[in-house]
Amino acid sequence: MKTNIFRTLCLGTLVASVAPQAQAEDLTVNRLLASQCAQCHGTNGHSVGDIDGLTDESYKDLYEDLMDMRSEDRPENIMDHQALGYTDDQVRRIALYFGTLSGKADEAPEFEDRRSR
């Protein structure tokens, strides 16, 4: 009985110590992917020019917009071409990063485990 309690406590401690590290790694990956957007949309999505900023967009809206751009049969503008370069998982991460900055990360997506590759 004591052995089972000890095992449970050890497993709980292990899981609790790994979760924050995985979240930090996800944030780093998301930020790195989103940094490509800064060239046109400004640092952290705060646009200073004529191009739309991303700071007021929700996760859902950004995700849907990027997926629509990826599905174009004939890419017509720079964003269509940019979006084609990302996987579904990367699009989710970019949308989540900007959605989190705006406080509008309304749906938490699941991500591929890149450590298993």
N, C-alpha and C positions, 0 to 999 in steps of 0.2 A: 504494500500500500504506500509506504513512504517512498519507494522507488518510483512509482507512478507519479506521485506529486512532484518529486524532484525532476523527473523527465518533463513534465508539463511546464514547470517553472523555467527550466532551461530552454525549452522550445519557445515559450512565450517571450523570453528575453532575447533570443536570437532573432525572432521575427520582428520584434519591436526595434532592434538595432539596425536591421537591414532596410526597413521601410523608409526612414528619412533619407538614407543614402540614395536609394532608388529615385525618390522624389527630386532630390538635388540634381542627380544625373539627368532626369527628364527635363528639368527646368533649363539646364545648361544646353542640352540638345535643342530644345525648343527655341531658346534665345539665339543660338548659333544659326539655325535655319531662318529665323525671322530677321536676322541682321542683314540678309540679302535684300530685304525690302527697303532698308534705310536709304539706299542710293537714290530712290525716287520719292518714297513716302516719308522720309525724314527719320531721325533717330527715334526709336520706340514708337514709330507711327505718327509722330507729330510733324506734319507737313508744314513747310514754311513757304512753299511755292504754290503753283497752280494745280499740282497733282493732289488728289484727295488724300487726306490723312486716314489712318486706320484706328485711331484711338477711340472713336465713338461707335465702332462696329462690334456687334456681338459675335461670339464664336460661330453660331449657326449661320448668320449672314455671310461672314467671311468664308466659311467652309463651303457653303452653297455657291458663292460667287466663284471661288477658285475651281471647284469641280465643274461648273459650267464652262469656264475658260478652257479647262483641260479637254472637254468633250467636243470642242469645235472641230468640225471636219476640215476646215481650212482656216488656220489661225490668221487673224486679220490685224492684230495689234501686238505690241510688245508684251502685254500681260498674257495674252493667249500663248505666246511662245514661252514665257517664263513659267507659266503653270504646267506646261507639258513636261518640264524638267523635274517635277516632283512626283513622288509616289503618293498613294492615298494616305499612308501613314504620315508622311511629311506634311501634306496639306492639313491634316488634322492637327498636327503639332504647331504649325504656323498660326492657324486660326485660334487655337487654344491660347497661344502666347499673347496675341493681341486682344483676344476676348478677356483674358485675365487682367491685362493692363486697364481695360475699360470697365472692369467689374461686371462684364457681361458674358462670362464663361458659363452659359446657362446649361450646357450639357457636357458632362465629362466623358470624353471618348476613351476607348481602350487602345493601347498601342502595342505594336509588335515588340517582342523582347529581343532587342538587338544584341544582347550578350550571348544568345544561343547560336549566333551565326559563326 
